Amino acid sequence: MNRDKLSILLSIIAITIPLLTVVYVVLEMSKPQTGVPRNNGLEAPQFFLLFIVITSGIISLIYSIKRYKANKQKLLDQHNKDRENRNR
């Protein structure tokens, strides 16, 4: 169960960090440029990598939630089976 929860947490982190990066870059690009020249934002390969990380995080989150629910149901079934055996 703990492994499933950790997998869900890491999937959420894999989704949020790239999204925060994109938000930060968009906010930085919208500021007026004064003084020291800044980067003009992310290039295509960087956006592609962020997209891949977000997509893999979403896919991993879906499978992690399915696995968590299946393992939880399996434990509940085992618990109910043990309870029935003790009552006999």
N, C-alpha and C positions, 0 to 999 in steps of 0.2 A: 504494500500500500504506500509506503513512504517513497519508494522508487517512482511510482505513478504520480504522486503529488510533486515530486521533484521534476519530473518530466513535463508536467503541466506548467510549473513555474518557469522552467527554462524556455519553454515554448513562448510563454507570454513575454519574457524578456527579449527573446529573439524577434518578436514582433514590435515591441515598443521602442527599443534602442534605434533601429533604422528609421522609424517614423519620427522620433525626436530629432534625429540627425537631419532629416529632410526639412522639418519645421524650422530648425535652427538656420539652415542654409537659406531657406526662403526669407526668413526674417533678416538675415545679414545682407542678402541681395537687395532688399527693399530699402535699406538705409542709404542715405546720400553718402557718396564717397568724398571724404575730405582728408587731406593729409596723406598718410601712408597708403599706397595702393593695396587693395585687397584682392583676394581670389574672386573671380566672377561666378562662383557657384560650383556645382558638381558637373563633371563631364559625363558623357554617355556611359563609359564603362563603370563609373562609380554608381550611377543610377541603376545600371543593370545588376551590379552586385547587391545593392540595397534591395532591389526587387526580388532577387533570388533568395536572400536571407528572410525577407518578409514572407514570401511564398512557402519556403521550407518551414518556417515557424508556424504558419497557419495549418499546413498539412500535418506537422508533428502534433499540434494542439488537438486536432480532430482525432488522430489515432490515440493520443494519450488519454483523452476523455473517454473514448470507447473502451480502452483497456482498463481504465479506472473503474468504470461502471461494471464491466464484466467481472473484474476481480472482486468488487464489492458485493455483487450478487452471488458470486461463488462462495464468499465467506459467509454471507447471510444464509444461504442454503445449507452449508456445512453446520452452521450454528443451530439452525432449526432441526436438522437431522440428529445432531447430538442431543438436543433437548428432548426430542421424541424418544430416543433410545433410553434416556435416563428416566422418563416417565413410565416406561413399561415395566 
